C-alpha cells in the first residue's frame, strides 16, 4: 500500500508539473469551465424534478358549477372529439361524475395517451399547448393538462403542477379570501392556468319539514 501511495504521488507530481509549465492553457481551461458552468445554469430547466415525457397526459375539464350531468357529459364528448383529432394522440379515457377522486359534478377527468416519441413530431409540452388552444374554442369549458410523471409527491389529483392550500376557521373567511387570492394569482404574468376547487355557486334546494 505504501508503494501504491508513492506511485500516486509521483503521478500527481508529473501532472502538476505539466500544468505549471502551461499556465495560459490552464487559465483557458479554467475560464472555459466557468463559462460552461454559467451556460448550464442559465439554460438547464430548473425545478424540483425535471418534467418527463412519458407519453401520458392527465387532464381535468372544468365547467360552470350549475351544469347538469347530461350537459357535462355532452361537453366532455365534444372535448374528447377535438383531442382525438390531434396527430400526436393515440387514445383517450374520460371519467364524468362524482367519485373518490372527482369531488364535483362540474369536473371531468381525462387520461390522454400519446403516440411513441418516434411516431410524433412534438414533445409533450408542445402537445399540451396545442390541445389547450384547440379546446379553448369550446364555450363554457376550461381544460387543464399536465404530463404524468414517474416520480411524484402529490397526495391528491390536481388540475395543475403546483398546489396551494388555503385554510381558515370559517366558511365565510374562505368565501371572502379565495376569490381574491385567485384573482391576484391570475394577474401575475409568471403564472398560468390558475384554478380553485372552491365551489359556492352551485344549485341548492332548501327543504323545510314542519
Beta strands, then each sheet from edge to edge (+ up, - down):
strand 1: 56-63
strand 2: 89-96
strand 3: 107-114
strand 4: 141-147
sheet 1: 2+ 3- 1+ 4-
end
